[in-house]
Amino acid sequence: MFMNAELAGCWDSQEQPSAYGQKIPDDHELLTQDITDMATRFGRYGCRRVTALLRDRGWHVNHKRVERIWRREGLKVPKKQSKRRRL
């Protein structure tokens, strides 16, 4: 007994939706602006912490993408100043 693909709930290989060729939203400029704003506002935060803050704001962003933008923009975390010791 053969079942129809529609009855079985299966996709035909030609009907299956794919993500290939779908347009990705062009949010690159907004993301870059948010990353630089956070880096200036929170001076000691690194790219991983900024990634967590972006996710809290609702961005669906990968940490590798944030690191790539971080390096391209030349953002750096300032060195921590050591406490002066008495002699």
PLY file of the C-alpha trace (Angstrom):
ply
format ascii 1.0
element vertex 87
property float x
property float y
property float z
element edge 86
property int vertex1
property int vertex2
end_header
0.00 0.00 0.00
1.49 3.31 -1.09
0.75 6.58 0.68
0.57 9.94 -0.91
3.33 12.32 0.28
0.71 14.92 1.21
-1.19 12.43 3.33
1.97 11.30 5.10
2.99 14.87 5.81
6.26 14.55 3.92
7.81 17.07 1.59
8.48 16.30 -2.00
12.11 17.15 -2.77
11.02 19.85 -5.22
8.51 21.42 -2.82
10.75 21.56 0.23
11.43 25.12 1.37
15.08 26.02 1.68
16.95 28.90 3.24
19.26 29.15 0.25
18.71 32.35 -1.67
16.66 34.07 1.02
17.49 37.68 1.63
19.28 38.38 4.92
18.26 41.73 6.42
20.89 44.39 5.91
21.40 45.47 9.51
25.16 45.74 9.32
25.33 49.51 9.80
22.92 49.48 12.76
24.82 46.63 14.41
28.16 48.39 13.93
26.75 51.57 15.43
25.34 49.68 18.44
28.66 47.91 19.03
30.67 51.13 18.94
28.14 52.88 21.21
28.37 50.09 23.77
32.16 50.00 23.57
32.34 53.72 24.35
29.64 53.63 27.05
31.02 50.55 28.83
34.75 51.12 28.51
36.03 47.97 30.19
33.64 45.56 28.47
35.08 43.27 25.83
33.48 41.87 22.72
32.00 38.85 24.53
30.26 41.00 27.11
29.03 43.35 24.39
27.66 40.31 22.54
25.65 39.38 25.64
24.32 42.93 25.90
23.31 42.90 22.23
21.40 39.65 22.76
19.64 41.22 25.75
18.60 44.09 23.49
17.05 41.65 21.04
19.79 41.21 18.43
20.19 37.69 17.04
23.93 37.90 16.59
26.80 35.45 16.68
29.88 36.17 18.81
32.12 35.64 15.79
30.32 38.38 13.88
30.73 40.79 16.80
34.44 39.94 17.04
34.88 40.57 13.31
33.21 44.00 13.54
35.15 44.73 16.76
38.50 44.16 15.00
37.47 46.02 11.83
36.45 49.10 13.82
39.70 48.99 15.80
37.99 48.79 19.19
40.14 47.86 22.15
39.62 47.45 25.85
41.90 49.84 27.75
44.54 48.26 29.99
43.69 48.03 33.64
45.83 50.41 35.64
47.65 48.75 38.48
47.51 50.12 41.98
50.59 52.03 43.03
52.57 50.28 45.70
54.34 51.90 48.57
58.09 51.59 48.72
0 1
1 2
2 3
3 4
4 5
5 6
6 7
7 8
8 9
9 10
10 11
11 12
12 13
13 14
14 15
15 16
16 17
17 18
18 19
19 20
20 21
21 22
22 23
23 24
24 25
25 26
26 27
27 28
28 29
29 30
30 31
31 32
32 33
33 34
34 35
35 36
36 37
37 38
38 39
39 40
40 41
41 42
42 43
43 44
44 45
45 46
46 47
47 48
48 49
49 50
50 51
51 52
52 53
53 54
54 55
55 56
56 57
57 58
58 59
59 60
60 61
61 62
62 63
63 64
64 65
65 66
66 67
67 68
68 69
69 70
70 71
71 72
72 73
73 74
74 75
75 76
76 77
77 78
78 79
79 80
80 81
81 82
82 83
83 84
84 85
85 86
